Every structure is written in structure tokens, then in C-alpha cells.
Amino acid sequence: MATLLGFAAISIDISYGRMVQQQLQNASEAGARAGSLQLDGTDEGLVNARATAIEIAAMNNAAGESVVVEDADIFMGAWDDQTDSFVSSDDPKLIDTVEVRARLDGLTLFVAPVAFARNTIPVSAESRVRVETGGAGAVSCFLPLAIPKCLIDANGVDGMQDLSLRLNSAGVDNVGWARPNGHPNSSWVRSQLDNCQAEGEVTIGTPIGLNNGVISSAIDELDSQIEGSSTRWSTEKWGALPTRSNKSNILSSKYGNTYEGVILVFDGGPEYCTGAGGSFNGDEPLAAFLWAAVYDITGNGAKTDLSVRIDTSDDHDYGTAGGGEDYGVLFHGAPRMVRLD
């Protein structure tokens, strides 16, 4: 009888324990996946990740009860691709991985109390999920404007926040019309201004054709896009709206509207930031993406100035692939399970 009870305990209780462990595994994975989607490089994102992981795990049952995940059972860090390992961190800008442990410290058994005088056993499961985040390596929607990377190198990202970008004349210009794998003529520029997806996807390393000509019809189209835009200057994020120039092309009643989107950053060397100004008429490799809000245009001749707010304070999830510099235009990949220690 003792032997039979022993075998019964093994077959029934261990099978039951494995079933509950799988239920805990489902809960931990669901919580880790949901939590990882809240990571956005901020402290608030970490708080949301923990709360979401706990909430989603609780939607699962184990041993007939809702799974309870404690805050101490959630671990966050960065996944190191080179060493294939998890590194704990409290830096929100580095954290891309959430680990959730779901456990029952005392799972009540059926036969073991009689056979072995043991009433409970601990059961646990854990999952580690990484969501790929970082600078965009490709986008499918962009404005047909490009600036040289040396501007960022010289000013730093913070120094790029409020710029006056000049189209023409050669030697003082710091922005140009830009087209991947082609020449940005007037009809193409107008098309891309009207529909940022007209060209399709563009990736880091693509040759960017430049044109520093004013292209009056394109300026007119950009005027129309600003005046007809539904987005406005954000005083909450950017402070007071700069005073409208008395030479502004934008109607006073429309001033404060912004035409926003991804602009291109090319790497043509330091000459684009020297007195010579580079040559915005050749082809240069695409190096990165920036988010820009164009809010004013002054002039339509040899010296046309675009007033632009470069916004790297928010995450703009326009990336269709990763691999670029983190200048605020990001790629968020789908969550994926990574190896446990």
C-alpha cells in the first residue's frame, strides 16, 4: 500500500505541479511581454512596465487562482547581444528587457500528505522578454529635406532644438531638398511634401540626392502644408512660439501651425559646416533621421529661411527597422523571448 501511495503521489502530484508550473509560465510570459512594450526610455515607462506586467499576469490563473506577481519578482535591465546575457540596470535609457517571475510558495498537494507527510511544494516560472528599441535605421514616411550630420556634431543634439535653415545661397545654406536615389526636382518635391510616403521606404546608407535651389513651387507647397496643417506649436514642450517675422510667408491667422515629420541627415563630411558650405547638389549617404516641425518660411528667392523646431524630447516611432542613431526617431521591434540564466 505504501508503495502504491508513493507511485500515486509521484504520478498525480508531480503531474499537477507541472500543470501549475505551465500556468505560471504563461502568466510570467504574458506579463513580461506586456511590460516590455511600456519601455520608452523614461522613468515613467519603467513604472508603467511594472504595473502592466503585474496587471497582465493577474489575468492568468494558476491552481484555480489569479496569479499574483509582486514588485520584487520583476527585474529590468539590458540585453547584451555580444555576450548573450542580461545585465541589470536602473537607467531607463538602457533598459530594454523585462523579466517576470510568477510563483506559488505553497502549492497544495493531493496524495503526498498521506504518502510522504508533505502538504505543499513551491512552484515557480520565469520569463525574460526583450523589446528592441533604438534609433531608426529605416522609415517609410519623410519630408524631402536634409541637413548635414556635421551640424549635429558641431551643436550637439540640444543645440539643434531651434534652427533657422537656409535654402540657398551656396556657402551659407545648411539645408537642401533631398531625394533617395535620385534628383529632387520640383514635381517630386511637391509630391513628397503632399504625401510623405510617396517615395516609400528609405534606409541608412542610401545615396541622397541634394538640391539647394529654392524651387519656388516647392516653397509654395510647403506654405500650403503649414497653413493647412492640423498640428500646432507645442508651448508645453517647446516654450513660447517665436515672434512671427514681418516677412513671413505664413498668414498671420495660420501662424503657429506646424508641418511635422522626419527629415534626413546625411554624412558629407565637415565641409558642409564650414564657410564653404559644402555643395548641396551631389549625392551623400543617409546617416540618420530627425523629427522636425517647420513653422515659418521667410522669403522665396535667393535667401529663403525655414524656421524649424527639431524635437528630440519625444520618441517618434516612425522607424520600420533599427540600426540608426538615436536622435528621437526610433524603432520599436516586437517583443521576443531571450535566454534565462
C-alpha positions in Angstrom: 0.0 0.0 0.0 2.8 2.4 0.9 4.4 1.7 -2.5 1.2 2.3 -4.3 0.6 5.5 -2.5 4.2 6.6 -3.4 3.6 5.9 -7.1 0.2 7.7 -6.9 1.9 10.7 -5.3 4.5 10.8 -8.0 2.1 10.4 -10.9 -0.7 12.7 -9.6 1.1 15.4 -7.6 4.0 15.8 -9.9 1.7 16.0 -12.9 -0.4 18.6 -11.1 2.7 20.5 -10.2 3.9 20.6 -13.8 0.5 21.8 -15.0 0.5 24.6 -12.5 4.1 25.5 -13.4 3.0 25.8 -17.1 0.1 28.1 -16.0 2.7 30.2 -14.1 4.9 30.2 -17.2 2.0 31.5 -19.3 1.4 34.3 -16.8 5.1 35.3 -16.5 5.5 35.4 -20.3 2.3 37.4 -20.7 3.4 39.9 -18.1 6.9 40.2 -19.4 5.7 40.8 -23.0 3.2 43.4 -22.0 5.6 45.1 -19.6 8.3 45.4 -22.2 6.0 47.3 -24.5 5.8 50.1 -22.0 9.6 50.7 -22.1 10.2 54.1 -23.7 13.5 55.4 -22.2 11.8 57.2 -19.3 11.3 56.7 -15.6 7.5 56.8 -16.2 8.0 54.0 -18.7 9.6 51.8 -16.1 6.7 52.4 -13.7 4.2 51.6 -16.4 6.2 48.5 -17.3 6.0 47.1 -13.8 2.3 48.0 -13.3 1.4 46.5 -16.7 3.4 43.3 -16.0 1.6 42.8 -12.7 -1.8 43.6 -14.2 -1.5 41.3 -17.2 0.0 38.4 -15.2 -3.1 38.6 -12.9 -5.3 38.0 -15.9 -4.0 34.4 -15.8 -4.9 31.7 -13.4 -2.7 29.0 -11.7 -4.1 26.3 -9.4 -7.5 28.0 -9.8 -6.4 31.4 -8.5 -5.4 34.6 -10.2 -1.6 34.8 -10.4 -0.1 37.4 -8.1 3.2 38.9 -9.2 5.0 41.0 -6.6 7.0 44.1 -7.5 10.1 42.2 -6.2 9.5 39.5 -8.8 10.1 41.9 -11.7 13.6 42.6 -12.9 14.7 45.1 -15.6 17.9 45.5 -17.5 19.6 45.5 -20.8 20.2 42.6 -23.1 23.8 42.4 -24.3 23.9 40.9 -27.8 27.7 40.3 -27.7 27.7 38.2 -24.5 24.1 36.9 -24.9 23.4 37.9 -21.3 21.1 40.0 -19.2 22.6 43.0 -17.3 20.5 44.5 -14.6 20.1 48.3 -14.8 18.1 51.2 -13.4 18.9 53.5 -16.3 15.6 53.9 -18.3 17.5 54.8 -21.4 19.4 51.5 -21.3 16.6 49.1 -20.2 15.1 47.0 -23.0 14.4 43.8 -21.2 11.8 42.8 -18.6 12.0 39.6 -16.5 8.9 38.4 -14.6 8.9 35.6 -12.0 5.5 34.0 -11.2 5.4 31.7 -8.1 3.4 29.8 -5.6 5.3 29.3 -2.5 2.9 26.5 -1.3 1.0 24.5 -3.9 -1.4 22.2 -2.0 -0.8 18.5 -3.0 -3.3 15.7 -3.1 -1.7 12.4 -2.3 1.7 13.4 -0.9 0.3 14.4 2.5 -0.7 10.8 3.1 2.3 9.1 1.4 5.1 11.5 2.5 3.5 13.7 5.1 4.2 16.7 2.8 1.3 19.1 2.2 2.8 21.7 -0.2 5.6 22.3 -2.7 6.9 25.6 -4.1 6.3 26.1 -7.9 7.6 28.9 -10.0 8.3 30.0 -13.6 10.0 33.0 -15.1 10.2 34.7 -18.5 12.5 37.3 -19.9 11.4 39.4 -22.8 13.3 42.0 -24.8 11.8 44.7 -27.0 14.3 46.1 -29.5 14.4 49.9 -29.3 16.8 52.4 -30.6 17.5 54.8 -33.5 15.6 54.1 -36.7 17.5 52.6 -39.5 14.7 52.9 -42.0 11.5 55.0 -42.4 8.7 54.9 -44.9 7.5 58.5 -44.3 9.8 61.5 -44.5 9.9 65.2 -45.6 12.1 65.9 -48.6 14.6 67.9 -46.6 18.1 67.0 -45.4 20.7 68.6 -43.2 24.4 67.6 -42.8 25.5 65.4 -39.8 28.3 67.9 -39.1 25.6 70.3 -37.8 24.7 67.8 -35.1 28.3 67.1 -34.4 29.1 70.8 -34.0 26.0 71.8 -32.0 25.1 68.7 -30.1 21.5 67.4 -30.1 20.4 70.0 -27.6 21.8 72.8 -29.7 19.8 71.6 -32.7 16.4 72.3 -31.0 15.6 75.6 -32.7 17.2 76.3 -36.0 16.9 78.6 -38.9 17.6 76.5 -42.0 18.7 78.4 -45.1 18.0 77.2 -48.7 20.5 78.9 -51.0 22.8 80.7 -51.4 25.8 78.5 -51.8 28.2 78.9 -48.9 25.6 79.9 -46.3 23.0 77.2 -46.8 22.6 74.4 -44.3 19.6 72.5 -45.7 18.7 71.1 -49.0 15.9 69.4 -50.8 16.7 65.7 -50.7 15.6 62.6 -52.6 16.8 59.0 -52.1 18.5 57.5 -55.2 17.6 60.5 -57.4 17.4 64.2 -58.1 14.9 66.2 -56.1 13.2 68.1 -58.9 10.2 70.4 -58.3 7.4 67.9 -59.1 8.9 65.2 -56.9 9.5 67.6 -54.0 5.8 68.8 -54.2 4.6 65.2 -54.3 6.7 64.2 -51.3 5.6 67.3 -49.3 2.0 66.4 -50.1 2.4 62.7 -49.2 5.4 61.8 -47.0 5.0 58.1 -48.1 5.2 58.8 -51.8 8.8 57.7 -52.2 8.4 54.6 -50.0 11.0 53.3 -47.5 14.4 54.8 -47.2 17.3 53.2 -45.2 20.6 54.3 -43.6 23.3 54.3 -46.2 21.1 55.1 -49.2 22.6 57.8 -51.5 20.7 61.0 -51.1 20.5 63.4 -54.0 20.6 67.0 -52.8 19.4 70.3 -54.3 20.0 73.7 -52.6 17.9 75.5 -55.2 14.9 77.4 -53.7 12.3 75.7 -56.1 9.6 78.3 -55.8 6.8 75.9 -56.5 8.0 73.7 -53.6 8.2 76.6 -51.3 4.6 77.4 -52.2 3.6 73.8 -51.5 5.4 74.0 -48.1 3.5 77.2 -47.3 0.2 75.4 -48.1 1.1 72.4 -46.0 1.9 74.6 -43.0 -1.2 76.8 -43.3 -3.4 73.7 -43.8 -1.8 71.7 -41.0 -3.8 70.4 -38.1 -0.8 70.4 -35.8 0.2 73.4 -33.7 3.3 74.7 -32.0 3.5 73.0 -28.5 4.2 75.6 -25.9 4.1 72.8 -23.3 7.1 71.1 -24.9 8.9 73.9 -26.7 8.0 77.1 -24.8 6.7 80.3 -26.3 6.1 80.5 -30.0 8.8 82.7 -31.6 7.5 86.1 -32.9 6.3 86.0 -36.4 8.6 87.7 -38.9 7.1 90.7 -40.8 8.5 89.0 -43.9 6.8 85.7 -43.1 5.1 83.8 -46.0 2.7 82.3 -43.5 -0.6 84.0 -43.0 -0.8 85.7 -39.6 -4.1 83.8 -38.9 -2.2 80.5 -39.6 1.0 81.3 -37.7 1.6 78.7 -35.1 0.6 75.8 -37.3 3.4 73.3 -37.8 4.2 70.9 -40.6 5.9 68.0 -38.9 7.7 64.9 -39.9 11.0 63.1 -40.3 13.8 64.9 -42.1 17.0 63.2 -43.4 20.5 63.6 -42.0 23.4 62.9 -44.5 27.1 62.5 -43.8 29.1 64.5 -46.3 32.0 65.4 -44.1 32.8 68.7 -42.2 32.9 70.9 -45.3 29.1 71.3 -45.1 29.6 73.2 -41.8 32.5 75.4 -42.9 32.5 78.7 -44.6 32.4 77.0 -48.0 29.0 75.5 -47.1 29.5 72.3 -49.0 27.7 71.5 -52.2 24.1 70.7 -51.8 24.0 69.4 -55.4 25.6 66.0 -55.2 24.9 62.6 -53.6 25.7 61.8 -50.0 24.9 58.8 -47.8 22.0 58.9 -45.5 23.2 58.8 -41.9 20.2 59.3 -39.6 16.8 60.7 -39.1 15.5 63.8 -37.1 12.0 64.9 -36.2 11.3 68.4 -37.4 8.4 70.9 -37.1 8.5 73.6 -39.8 6.6 76.6 -38.6 7.7 79.6 -40.7 9.1 80.4 -44.1 10.7 83.8 -44.9 11.4 84.7 -48.5 11.1 82.9 -51.8 14.2 83.9 -53.5 18.0 83.5 -53.2 17.7 83.6 -49.4 14.8 81.5 -48.2 14.8 80.7 -44.5 12.9 77.8 -42.9 12.2 78.2 -39.2 12.3 74.7 -37.8 11.9 73.1 -34.3 14.0 70.0 -34.1 12.3 67.8 -31.5 14.4 65.1 -29.8 12.5 65.3 -26.5 9.9 62.8 -27.5 10.1 59.3 -29.1 8.8 59.4 -32.6 8.1 55.8 -33.5 8.4 56.1 -37.3 11.2 53.5 -37.8 10.4 50.4 -39.8 13.8 48.9 -38.9 16.5 49.6 -36.3 20.2 50.4 -36.6 20.4 54.2 -36.8 21.5 56.9 -34.4 19.0 57.7 -31.6 18.0 61.3 -32.5 14.4 60.9 -31.4 13.2 58.9 -34.4 13.0 55.4 -33.1 12.3 51.8 -34.0 10.4 49.6 -31.6 10.6 45.9 -32.6 8.2 43.2 -31.5 8.9 41.7 -28.0 10.9 38.4 -28.1 11.9 35.9 -25.5 15.6 35.8 -24.6 17.6 33.3 -22.7 17.3 32.9 -19.0 20.5 32.4 -16.9 
